[in-house]
Amino acid sequence: MKAVTINISLNPDLADFARADSEAGAFDSMSEYMRELIRRRREAKIAEDVATLERAIAGAPAGDPSEAELRQIYAAAKAGREG
């Protein structure tokens, strides 16, 4: 996949911190440092989403919905599309 260039502006304090942290983490470049930060954030977001889904699944009723429940679900979905 072709790389895309994104430029960021940092205030001096953040720039100094980023430089020092990237050097302490043995990154070869600021780009590698930023990629790692973004990867970690993406992984954290995925973990949050998985946890949310697991909680939703745990709280879901067991078994298949009844015909009456299905009619309610369809009606709510239809109302959401129209409204």
Secondary structure, 3 states (H helix, E strand, C coil): CCCCCCCCCCCHHHHHHHHHHHHHCCCCCHHHHHHHHHHHHHHHHHHHHHHHHHHHHHHCCCCCCCHHHHHHHHHHHHHHHHC
